[in-house]
Amino acid sequence: MDYEQWIRRERRIRTKILRDSRELRGSGLCRICGDCHEFCLCHEEICPNCGGANILLQRVENLVTELAGAERIRGKHRFDQLG
């Protein structure tokens, strides 16, 4: 599977998980990589995009708009580790 095909599927899954998160909707806080600004899921200890461990809790003002563009879901490090 090539990156473009994989990331489309990955973005759909990750976007749904983030949008459906009660914690995120309630607090407005999201786990975001401090280095590359990738959205991270609650169980991820390293960034799926850059592989860094600088994951911070930050407020996301308009999550729906941020997720619609999907520019902050790239997962390049995770993809590279698959193959």
HELIX and SHEET records of a PDB file:
HELIX    1   1 TYR A    3  ASP A   20  1                                  18    
HELIX    2   2 ARG A   22  SER A   27  1                                   6    
HELIX    3   3 LEU A   63  GLY A   69  1                                   7    
HELIX    4   4 LYS A   76  LEU A   82  1                                   7    
SHEET    1   A 3 PHE A  39  CYS A  40  0                                        
SHEET    2   A 3 LEU A  29  CYS A  33 -1                                        
SHEET    3   A 3 ILE A  55  ARG A  59 -1                                        
END                                                                             
